[in-house]
Amino acid sequence: MTRAMRSRKELATGTTIVVACPVVAALAGSADSTATLAVGGLAALAIGLYVGIRHPQWLAWGLAAALGMLPFGYFPGIHVPLYLPFAAGVVLAAVVHRDEPKPFHPMEKVLIALVIASWVSVVFTGRTVTDVSEVIKWSVATLTVIALLRFPPELLTKFGRIYVYFATLNALFGIAIVAADPTQSFIRIFSPFGYGLVATGRFVYTEEGAQRFVRLGGLWVDPNMAGIGLIIALALAMVLFTGATRALLVAILSVAIVLTLSRSAIFSVLVGVVLVLVFHSMRTRDRSIALGTIALVAVAAMLTPAVRTRIFSSFGSDDVGSASRADAIRQWPSQMAGHWPFGLGWGRPEFKDGNTAFTLNFVANAPLITIYRAGIVVGLIFITLLVLGCVVSGRLIRSNSLPYAMFGGIFIGMCFVALQLDHMVATIPQVTLMFSVMLTFLIFVDQERRRTRDELVAVESVSTGRPSMPPLVGTKIV
């Protein structure tokens, strides 16, 4: 290919990304506003002109930074979410900048089926522009998995590290609010990005005896959303960093998770750690360090009255949250009556308005709310995705790598705790995108595990003088 042809290809590529990215983002963010569409397009054009032409991977860096530090921020002056143009740009860049085709991982195939089935559901239930807007945003967040996996390994690793760094900064900001800002006024520093406009009083936890404790929310605002973002950053920190850097990042993120008082996040991590301790064949030294760390964190948590009361209240009969969840699950079958094939729809008021959601008390469970929104077929595909992810995670737990095992354990913990106690992964695009990052690196780590295994098999075949060949079916490979 001549230099002129390459230049024309790069120009066409950049133009496609730059033009299509803001259009998709603005349509999803505010499809009923021509003015916002124009302004949002100009903003994305200014950000992505050079990037889209020559360095589309920078769109991924912007996505990692925005998702880690300002997940619910908006472009100043316009009502376009920060994450959306970057995510749309990454998806389109993967389509346009195609090099050698990469085979799809089984989980990627399930994700594609999930998106197709979701669009089929909206064909039968969509009534308003909001329905289409919501499915567009969700699709972009979901397809980001496939787009990111088209990046070379070194670029994907850099994306993950950027996310961890900015999520850790967000965690430190949240810790500062808990320690020195009970009124949560610090968040107004980020008011140009749309922060400081939401009342945060409901995120103050009150113990028996009227002791008040500010739950860590950071720039995720909601402590439960913060918990999801933090445990994903924790899992990535385990596999993408080493030595003192990993120890420092893990320590900060672990403290932040505890300070969220999010029981789903805390118990997700605990379940993951227990699975690793039980099923991973780690060295005695590593096991001793892990047990000592758990004991230290447990003692520190129990010495904090708010944390102690919050955790033990989970097992009491007077826990309002648990009672509400039980009521919602009992009501769920009657709510689904007549709507099993395609669900009740994507743009419903309970997904857009907190007061409506609180009054309706719809089920706070990611698989069940997926069925509620898009029908039984979409729900079963989503459950298949989670089951397949747990199978992959089980292989990671049994691998020879402790970081890989911790990643797999945390993923299983999320599936069995966080996704069963909350619906945000299914209904809030930013949280969907966070979970997409987790899925991306679950697939990436599994591919790295397989590559390492194949290299070991090849080395062994050379050393023994026997030809390298795939292992027999049924052979146990870790």
Secondary structure by P-SEA (a helix, b strand, c coil): ccaaaaaaaaaaaaaaaaaaaaaaaaaaaccccaaaaaaaaaaaaaacccccccccaaaaaaaaaaaacccccccccccccaaaaaaaaaaaaaacccccbbbbcaaaaaaaaaaaaaaaaaaaccccaaaaaaaaaaaaaaaaaaaaaaccaaaaaaaaaaaaaaaaaaaaaaaaaacccccccccccccccccccccccccccccccbbbbbccccccccaaaaaaaaaaaaaaaacccccaaaaaaaaaaaaaaaaaccaaaaaaaaaaaaaaaccccccaaaaaaaaaaaaaaaaaaaacaaaaaaaaaccccccaaaaaaaaaaaaccccccccccccccccccccccaaaaaaacccccaaaaaaacccaaaaaaaaaaaaaaaaaaaaaaacccaaaaaaaaaaaaaaaccccccccccccaaaaaaaaaaaaaaaaaaaaaaaaaaaaaaaaaaaacccccccccccccc
